[in-house]
């Protein structure tokens, strides 16, 4: 079944879930991180889902893939932040969220590959 809107894309659904998890986790961070890591992590998470949404409506395959590639970059940025906050002791476990982010990256790669073939 062909996706009619970006919300139909499994990769967007997974990315949106990551945004919600990120917002929930960062609520518990120290208040002095509100304008630091909290802001950066939330921005990176939203960027993943937002770029998938924006790329969905682009007509040219090259344009679509550019936005999906930006989403991949934001996913890697967020994955790093989750490694950092674990090392800083703000969270005790990051395995689940890191795996979810990696799945989004792989799904984006598959989506781009299908568009370009």
N, C-alpha and C positions, 0 to 999 in steps of 0.2 A: 504494500500500500504506500503510495506516494504521500509525503508530508504536505499538508496544505498550509500549515502555519508553523512557525518555529517551535511552538509548544509541543508539536507532534514528534519532534526529533528526540530520540532517546538520549543523545548526547547533551542536548539542552536540559532535559529533565534531570539528568545526573548532575550537570553543572549547577542548576538551580538548587538542588539539594545541598551541594557543597557550600553555596552562599549561605543558606539557612543555618547549616552546621557552624560555619565560620562566625556568623553573627552571634550564635548562641554561646560558642566557646569563648569568644573575645569579651563577652559581657562580664566574665569573671576575672579578667586581667587586672593588674594593678592600675589605679586611676592615673598614675603618671605615664602610662602607655597609651592613654586615650588618643593623643595626637601623634603618637609614634606608631608602634606596631599594630595597634587596633585599627587605626585609619588605613595603614598600608595593606593589611591583610584583607580588610573588607573591600577596599578598592580593587585589589587584585582578584578577589573572588567574584565580585560583580562584573569585572571586566571580562571574565571568561564567558559567563552567560550572555552578557550584553553583546559581545562581538559575535557570538554564535547567532544571536537574534538578528543583528544587523547584516551579517553575511548571508543569512537565509534569503533576504529580499533582493540581494544583488543579482543582476541578470547574467553578467559575464562570469565564466568559471574562474578566471584569474582573479577577479574582484572578490568572489565568494571565498576562494582559497586564501586570499590575503587576510581577510577578517578571521577565518578559522585558524590561520597561522598566528595571528595576534593573540587569539584565545589560548593557543598552545603556550605561547610565551608567558601569558598571565598565569596559566596553570603551573608552569615551572616556578615562577616567582612565588606563588602561594605555597607550593610544595616546600620550597626553601624556608619560608616563614614558619611553617609547621615544624620543620627540623630545628630551627632556631629557638622557637618558644619551648620546645621540649628540653633542649639543652640549657635554656635559662631557668627551667623549673616551673614555668607557668602552667604546663600540662604534664601529666605523668605518662601519657601514652598517645602516640600520634599514628600508630600503625594503620588503623582503620581509615582515617581521613587521607593519609598519604596514598594508600591503595586506591581510594576513590578518585583522587586527583590523577593518579597514573592511568586509571581506566578512562577518564575523560580525554587525556592526551592520546591514548591509543584509539579511541573512538573518533577523535578529530582526524588522526592520521588516516584511518580507514575511510572516513567521509571524503577527505581531500583526494585520496587515491581513486576512489570511485568516480569522483567528478572529473578527474583528469584523464581517465582511461577511456 
